[in-house]
Amino acid sequence: MFDEKIISFPENPAGLYDPLRYMIAIGGKRIRPTLCTTAYKMFHGILEPEIQAPAAGLEVFHTFTLIHDDIMDRSPLRRGVPTVWKKWNEDTAILSGDVMLIEAYKLMGKTPERCRSAVLDLFSKTAAQVCEGQQYDMDFENLSTVSMGSYSMMIGLKTAVLLACAAKTGAIIGGASPEDCEAMYRYGYDLGMAFQIADDYLDAYGDEKVFGKPIGGDIINRKKSWLTVRALEKTSNQEAFLKAFDEDCPDEAAAHKKIETVKRLYDSLGVPDDARAEILRYTNLAMNDVENLRCDTAPLLAFAEKLTGRAR
């Protein structure tokens, strides 16, 4: 339902725009534009060209965050290929990311005039919240422990609000009532929470070929994932867990050993089962959010299953 051809960039200077074409070309699940167009069609009845530019704007914004996040996380791979900063350099990645954010705003600005102000206000608020979430994520790297409440707040900002924005944007442009727009926002938010926990789970327990990046990256980089936060809640010996979690990885053998050690600790504490249960809980919450919509919610159920079923 989402037309990727609407995303295009100038030819020159190639050093600025080639990384953008590269990031779009390597693909992805297109979750946010797909949710936006799904919501639009639910309320409008049919897909019209008017939804394509703002839906593309959401994807371009998300891609901008990935370019910059990969620098901050020192991630060498994205969807199985070198990240922009690894393929080019950090300066190029920063500048290309900047212009991609500008392109996102240009696309969002093509929202129909009747609702452009509401959509741009929502998008701008969301863009700032995503940056706030990233800052909290970086702050957490300097803390030994993080509460589940703090972690949930962080992923709500970093991940969930953009899915919520996508769902509500499609509903607004599709002509939904204010009440239905808010229900769609809550649906997108709760589904975004489920999606991020699933992503954390798959980082440790997924298939690298399917996941698109090396398994165990969060463990190697000492990132406070949902699994780590939950393990620290449940363990009776935080010191022993943190000792294993904080081990350096000077080479591939050390990295492999650390991943296996930490995963054994997760397993012993029942963390994988807890994660799957939490993914299901948030997915159910998302469907409860839209149970009173005055339209068929089957597309939202199908979308939720496709998004989170991989980790349940």
Secondary structure as UniProt FT lines:
FT   HELIX           4..6
FT   HELIX           14..25
FT   HELIX           31..44
FT   HELIX           49..51
FT   HELIX           52..73
FT   STRAND          77..78
FT   TURN            79..80
FT   STRAND          81..82
FT   HELIX           84..87
FT   HELIX           90..108
FT   TURN            109..110
FT   HELIX           113..115
FT   HELIX           116..140
FT   TURN            141..142
FT   HELIX           148..155
FT   HELIX           156..160
FT   HELIX           161..173
FT   TURN            174..175
FT   HELIX           178..205
FT   HELIX           208..211
FT   TURN            215..216
FT   HELIX           217..220
FT   TURN            221..222
FT   HELIX           226..234
FT   HELIX           238..245
FT   HELIX           252..269
FT   HELIX           271..289
FT   TURN            290..292
FT   HELIX           298..308
FT   HELIX           309..311
//
